[in-house]
Amino acid sequence: CDVGDYLCRLAADATTFELPDAAGDVTTAFGGFVMYQPHRVSSQIARYEEVALFRRGLIWLYCVDGITADAPGYVRRDGTNNGKIYSGSTGASLLPGIRCIIGCAALGTALFHVDLG
């Protein structure tokens, strides 16, 4: 996965997180956004690597679609780009607790207010 991707906790293992691949992974599972770590050489996160998850506050996130201010965020969970933010629900699920503050064009970065509990 990449910095800024949404990860959800595996039901069978409280310490392991993965990219979402079902609606429930986004809407009901404990999760958060992978935080940038300046000591890392690459933004790519290896499997089973320890990461910090962002769950509350303001964060800039990469958006596949263009998104407008005050829009909710959808997390892709069905196909390519799982864990990335989308502006619509095709192949994605609404993430409760996230709202766009400053929008962006497609393939841009938008500011979001996040409160995942």
CYANA upper distance limits for C-alpha pairs under 8 A (distance plus 0.5 A):
  1 CYS  CA      5 ASP  CA      7.02
  1 CYS  CA     19 LEU  CA      7.82
  1 CYS  CA     44 GLN  CA      6.39
  1 CYS  CA     45 ILE  CA      5.78
  1 CYS  CA     46 ALA  CA      7.75
  2 ASP  CA     34 VAL  CA      7.83
  2 ASP  CA     43 SER  CA      6.27
  2 ASP  CA     44 GLN  CA      5.27
  2 ASP  CA     45 ILE  CA      6.34
  3 VAL  CA     33 PHE  CA      8.17
  3 VAL  CA     34 VAL  CA      5.63
  3 VAL  CA     35 MET  CA      6.29
  3 VAL  CA     36 TYR  CA      6.08
  3 VAL  CA     43 SER  CA      6.14
  3 VAL  CA     44 GLN  CA      7.32
  3 VAL  CA     45 ILE  CA      7.93
  4 GLY  CA     33 PHE  CA      5.81
  4 GLY  CA     34 VAL  CA      5.45
  4 GLY  CA     35 MET  CA      6.65
  4 GLY  CA     36 TYR  CA      7.90
  4 GLY  CA     61 LEU  CA      6.28
  4 GLY  CA     62 TYR  CA      7.40
  4 GLY  CA     84 LYS  CA      8.12
  5 ASP  CA     19 LEU  CA      8.21
  5 ASP  CA     33 PHE  CA      5.93
  5 ASP  CA     34 VAL  CA      6.13
  5 ASP  CA     82 ASN  CA      8.50
  5 ASP  CA     83 GLY  CA      5.32
  5 ASP  CA     84 LYS  CA      5.87
  5 ASP  CA     85 ILE  CA      8.39
  6 TYR  CA     19 LEU  CA      7.11
  6 TYR  CA     20 PRO  CA      8.07
  6 TYR  CA     31 GLY  CA      7.46
  6 TYR  CA     32 GLY  CA      6.02
  6 TYR  CA     33 PHE  CA      4.92
  6 TYR  CA     34 VAL  CA      6.97
  6 TYR  CA     75 VAL  CA      7.73
  6 TYR  CA     83 GLY  CA      5.00
  6 TYR  CA     84 LYS  CA      7.04
  7 LEU  CA     17 PHE  CA      6.34
  7 LEU  CA     18 GLU  CA      5.70
  7 LEU  CA     19 LEU  CA      5.35
  7 LEU  CA     20 PRO  CA      6.88
  7 LEU  CA     31 GLY  CA      5.91
  7 LEU  CA     32 GLY  CA      6.14
  7 LEU  CA     33 PHE  CA      6.68
  7 LEU  CA     34 VAL  CA      7.59
  7 LEU  CA     83 GLY  CA      6.94
  8 CYS  CA     17 PHE  CA      5.70
  8 CYS  CA     18 GLU  CA      6.01
  8 CYS  CA     19 LEU  CA      6.80
  8 CYS  CA     20 PRO  CA      6.59
  8 CYS  CA     25 ASP  CA      6.43
  8 CYS  CA     26 VAL  CA      7.51
  8 CYS  CA     29 ALA  CA      6.42
  8 CYS  CA     30 PHE  CA      6.23
  8 CYS  CA     31 GLY  CA      4.63
  8 CYS  CA     32 GLY  CA      7.26
  9 ARG  CA     13 ASP  CA      7.86
  9 ARG  CA     14 ALA  CA      6.85
  9 ARG  CA     15 THR  CA      7.61
  9 ARG  CA     16 THR  CA      6.37
  9 ARG  CA     17 PHE  CA      4.76
  9 ARG  CA     18 GLU  CA      6.95
  9 ARG  CA     25 ASP  CA      8.32
  9 ARG  CA     29 ALA  CA      6.76
  9 ARG  CA     30 PHE  CA      6.10
  9 ARG  CA     31 GLY  CA      6.41
 10 LEU  CA     14 ALA  CA      6.94
 10 LEU  CA     15 THR  CA      8.29
 10 LEU  CA     16 THR  CA      6.38
 10 LEU  CA     17 PHE  CA      6.13
 10 LEU  CA     18 GLU  CA      7.31
 11 ALA  CA     29 ALA  CA      8.41
 16 THR  CA     48 TYR  CA      8.03
 17 PHE  CA     31 GLY  CA      8.27
 19 LEU  CA     77 ARG  CA      8.11
 19 LEU  CA     82 ASN  CA      6.58
 19 LEU  CA     83 GLY  CA      5.95
 20 PRO  CA     25 ASP  CA      5.73
 20 PRO  CA     26 VAL  CA      6.96
 20 PRO  CA     76 ARG  CA      8.02
 20 PRO  CA     77 ARG  CA      5.57
 20 PRO  CA     82 ASN  CA      6.75
 20 PRO  CA     83 GLY  CA      6.54
 21 ASP  CA     25 ASP  CA      7.24
 21 ASP  CA     77 ARG  CA      4.95
 21 ASP  CA     78 ASP  CA      6.29
 21 ASP  CA     79 GLY  CA      8.43
 21 ASP  CA     82 ASN  CA      7.50
 22 ALA  CA     26 VAL  CA      7.78
 22 ALA  CA     77 ARG  CA      6.24
 22 ALA  CA     78 ASP  CA      7.45
 23 ALA  CA     27 THR  CA      6.75
 23 ALA  CA     77 ARG  CA      7.32
 23 ALA  CA     92 ALA  CA      7.95
 23 ALA  CA     93 SER  CA      6.25
 24 GLY  CA     28 THR  CA      5.73
 24 GLY  CA     29 ALA  CA      6.90
 25 ASP  CA     29 ALA  CA      5.50
 26 VAL  CA     31 GLY  CA      8.24
 26 VAL  CA     75 VAL  CA      7.32
 26 VAL  CA     77 ARG  CA      8.29
 26 VAL  CA     93 SER  CA      6.77
 26 VAL  CA     94 LEU  CA      7.76
 26 VAL  CA     95 LEU  CA      6.42
 27 THR  CA     93 SER  CA      7.48
 27 THR  CA     94 LEU  CA      7.30
 27 THR  CA     95 LEU  CA      6.30
 27 THR  CA     96 PRO  CA      7.13
 31 GLY  CA     53 LEU  CA      8.14
 31 GLY  CA     55 ARG  CA      8.05
 31 GLY  CA    116 LEU  CA      8.21
 32 GLY  CA     53 LEU  CA      5.53
 32 GLY  CA     54 PHE  CA      5.79
 32 GLY  CA     55 ARG  CA      5.60
 32 GLY  CA    116 LEU  CA      7.80
 33 PHE  CA     53 LEU  CA      5.62
 33 PHE  CA     54 PHE  CA      5.42
 33 PHE  CA     55 ARG  CA      7.27
 34 VAL  CA     51 VAL  CA      7.12
 34 VAL  CA     52 ALA  CA      6.55
 34 VAL  CA     53 LEU  CA      5.34
 34 VAL  CA     54 PHE  CA      6.82
 35 MET  CA     51 VAL  CA      7.78
 35 MET  CA     52 ALA  CA      6.15
 35 MET  CA     53 LEU  CA      6.22
 35 MET  CA     54 PHE  CA      6.50
 36 TYR  CA     43 SER  CA      7.83
 45 ILE  CA     49 GLU  CA      7.16
 55 ARG  CA    114 VAL  CA      6.91
 55 ARG  CA    115 ASP  CA      6.58
 55 ARG  CA    116 LEU  CA      5.69
 55 ARG  CA    117 GLY  CA      7.54
 56 ARG  CA    113 HIS  CA      8.09
 56 ARG  CA    114 VAL  CA      5.45
 56 ARG  CA    115 ASP  CA      4.97
 56 ARG  CA    116 LEU  CA      6.59
 56 ARG  CA    117 GLY  CA      7.75
 57 GLY  CA    113 HIS  CA      6.22
 57 GLY  CA    114 VAL  CA      5.75
 57 GLY  CA    115 ASP  CA      7.01
 58 LEU  CA    111 LEU  CA      7.31
 58 LEU  CA    112 PHE  CA      6.11
 58 LEU  CA    113 HIS  CA      5.16
 58 LEU  CA    114 VAL  CA      6.62
 59 ILE  CA    111 LEU  CA      6.19
 59 ILE  CA    112 PHE  CA      5.94
 59 ILE  CA    113 HIS  CA      7.17
 59 ILE  CA    114 VAL  CA      7.84
 60 TRP  CA    109 THR  CA      6.61
 60 TRP  CA    110 ALA  CA      5.91
 60 TRP  CA    111 LEU  CA      4.89
 60 TRP  CA    112 PHE  CA      6.70
 61 LEU  CA     85 ILE  CA      7.96
 61 LEU  CA    109 THR  CA      5.80
 61 LEU  CA    110 ALA  CA      6.02
 61 LEU  CA    111 LEU  CA      6.91
 61 LEU  CA    112 PHE  CA      7.65
 62 TYR  CA     84 LYS  CA      7.71
 62 TYR  CA     85 ILE  CA      7.29
 62 TYR  CA    107 LEU  CA      7.23
 62 TYR  CA    108 GLY  CA      6.21
 62 TYR  CA    109 THR  CA      4.90
 62 TYR  CA    110 ALA  CA      7.04
 63 CYS  CA     67 ILE  CA      7.97
 63 CYS  CA     84 LYS  CA      7.22
 63 CYS  CA     85 ILE  CA      5.49
 63 CYS  CA     86 TYR  CA      6.39
 63 CYS  CA     87 SER  CA      8.42
 63 CYS  CA    104 CYS  CA      8.19
 63 CYS  CA    106 ALA  CA      6.92
 63 CYS  CA    107 LEU  CA      5.97
 63 CYS  CA    108 GLY  CA      6.07
 63 CYS  CA    109 THR  CA      6.33
 63 CYS  CA    110 ALA  CA      7.33
 64 VAL  CA     84 LYS  CA      7.51
 64 VAL  CA     85 ILE  CA      6.83
 64 VAL  CA     86 TYR  CA      6.17
 64 VAL  CA    106 ALA  CA      5.95
 64 VAL  CA    107 LEU  CA      5.20
 64 VAL  CA    108 GLY  CA      7.63
 65 ASP  CA     85 ILE  CA      8.28
 65 ASP  CA     86 TYR  CA      5.88
 65 ASP  CA     87 SER  CA      6.33
 65 ASP  CA    105 ALA  CA      7.37
 65 ASP  CA    106 ALA  CA      4.71
 65 ASP  CA    107 LEU  CA      6.75
 66 GLY  CA     86 TYR  CA      8.35
 66 GLY  CA     87 SER  CA      7.22
 66 GLY  CA    103 GLY  CA      7.86
 66 GLY  CA    104 CYS  CA      6.00
 66 GLY  CA    105 ALA  CA      4.56
 66 GLY  CA    106 ALA  CA      4.39
 66 GLY  CA    107 LEU  CA      7.61
 66 GLY  CA    108 GLY  CA      7.83
 67 ILE  CA     71 ALA  CA      7.39
 67 ILE  CA     86 TYR  CA      8.17
 67 ILE  CA     87 SER  CA      5.99
 67 ILE  CA    100 CYS  CA      8.14
 67 ILE  CA    103 GLY  CA      5.60
 67 ILE  CA    104 CYS  CA      6.02
 67 ILE  CA    105 ALA  CA      7.00
 67 ILE  CA    106 ALA  CA      7.91
 67 ILE  CA    110 ALA  CA      8.14
 68 THR  CA    100 CYS  CA      7.43
 68 THR  CA    102 ILE  CA      7.51
 68 THR  CA    103 GLY  CA      4.82
 68 THR  CA    104 CYS  CA      7.11
 69 ALA  CA    100 CYS  CA      5.62
 69 ALA  CA    101 ILE  CA      5.45
 69 ALA  CA    102 ILE  CA      5.48
 69 ALA  CA    103 GLY  CA      5.25
 70 ASP  CA     99 ARG  CA      6.44
 70 ASP  CA    100 CYS  CA      5.53
 70 ASP  CA    101 ILE  CA      6.23
 70 ASP  CA    102 ILE  CA      8.35
 71 ALA  CA     87 SER  CA      8.04
 71 ALA  CA     99 ARG  CA      6.30
 71 ALA  CA    100 CYS  CA      5.78
 71 ALA  CA    101 ILE  CA      8.46
 72 PRO  CA     87 SER  CA      7.77
 72 PRO  CA     94 LEU  CA      7.73
 72 PRO  CA     95 LEU  CA      8.14
 72 PRO  CA     98 ILE  CA      6.63
 72 PRO  CA     99 ARG  CA      5.13
 72 PRO  CA    100 CYS  CA      6.65
 73 GLY  CA     85 ILE  CA      6.74
 73 GLY  CA     86 TYR  CA      6.84
 73 GLY  CA     87 SER  CA      6.43
 73 GLY  CA     88 GLY  CA      8.37
 73 GLY  CA     94 LEU  CA      6.60
 73 GLY  CA     95 LEU  CA      6.50
 73 GLY  CA     98 ILE  CA      6.41
 73 GLY  CA     99 ARG  CA      6.54
 73 GLY  CA    100 CYS  CA      7.39
 74 TYR  CA     85 ILE  CA      6.08
 74 TYR  CA     86 TYR  CA      5.54
 74 TYR  CA     87 SER  CA      6.40
 74 TYR  CA     88 GLY  CA      6.73
 74 TYR  CA     89 SER  CA      6.81
 74 TYR  CA     92 ALA  CA      6.16
 74 TYR  CA     93 SER  CA      5.61
 74 TYR  CA     94 LEU  CA      4.81
 74 TYR  CA     95 LEU  CA      6.03
 75 VAL  CA     82 ASN  CA      7.72
 75 VAL  CA     83 GLY  CA      6.10
 75 VAL  CA     84 LYS  CA      6.12
 75 VAL  CA     85 ILE  CA      5.33
 75 VAL  CA     86 TYR  CA      6.51
 75 VAL  CA     92 ALA  CA      5.60
 75 VAL  CA     93 SER  CA      5.93
 75 VAL  CA     94 LEU  CA      6.95
 75 VAL  CA     95 LEU  CA      6.89
 76 ARG  CA     80 THR  CA      8.45
 76 ARG  CA     81 ASN  CA      6.89
 76 ARG  CA     82 ASN  CA      5.12
 76 ARG  CA     83 GLY  CA      5.80
 76 ARG  CA     84 LYS  CA      6.04
 76 ARG  CA     85 ILE  CA      6.89
 76 ARG  CA     86 TYR  CA      7.09
 76 ARG  CA     91 GLY  CA      6.39
 76 ARG  CA     92 ALA  CA      4.52
 76 ARG  CA     93 SER  CA      7.09
 77 ARG  CA     81 ASN  CA      8.29
 77 ARG  CA     82 ASN  CA      5.22
 77 ARG  CA     83 GLY  CA      6.87
 77 ARG  CA     91 GLY  CA      6.59
 77 ARG  CA     92 ALA  CA      5.82
 77 ARG  CA     93 SER  CA      7.63
 78 ASP  CA     82 ASN  CA      7.03
 78 ASP  CA     91 GLY  CA      5.28
 78 ASP  CA     92 ALA  CA      7.02
 79 GLY  CA     91 GLY  CA      7.67
 86 TYR  CA     92 ALA  CA      7.69
 88 GLY  CA     92 ALA  CA      7.57
 89 SER  CA     93 SER  CA      6.18
 89 SER  CA     94 LEU  CA      7.43
 96 PRO  CA    116 LEU  CA      7.84
 97 GLY  CA    114 VAL  CA      6.31
 97 GLY  CA    115 ASP  CA      5.37
 97 GLY  CA    116 LEU  CA      5.85
 97 GLY  CA    117 GLY  CA      8.44
 98 ILE  CA    112 PHE  CA      7.08
 98 ILE  CA    113 HIS  CA      6.24
 98 ILE  CA    114 VAL  CA      5.07
 98 ILE  CA    115 ASP  CA      6.81
 98 ILE  CA    116 LEU  CA      8.05
 99 ARG  CA    112 PHE  CA      6.01
 99 ARG  CA    113 HIS  CA      5.90
 99 ARG  CA    114 VAL  CA      7.24
100 CYS  CA    110 ALA  CA      7.45
100 CYS  CA    111 LEU  CA      6.48
100 CYS  CA    112 PHE  CA      4.87
100 CYS  CA    113 HIS  CA      6.86
101 ILE  CA    110 ALA  CA      8.00
101 ILE  CA    111 LEU  CA      5.88
101 ILE  CA    112 PHE  CA      5.71
101 ILE  CA    113 HIS  CA      6.99
102 ILE  CA    110 ALA  CA      6.06
102 ILE  CA    111 LEU  CA      5.47
102 ILE  CA    112 PHE  CA      7.58
103 GLY  CA    109 THR  CA      8.25
103 GLY  CA    110 ALA  CA      5.47
103 GLY  CA    111 LEU  CA      7.24
104 CYS  CA    108 GLY  CA      6.04
104 CYS  CA    109 THR  CA      6.49
104 CYS  CA    110 ALA  CA      5.81
105 ALA  CA    109 THR  CA      8.45
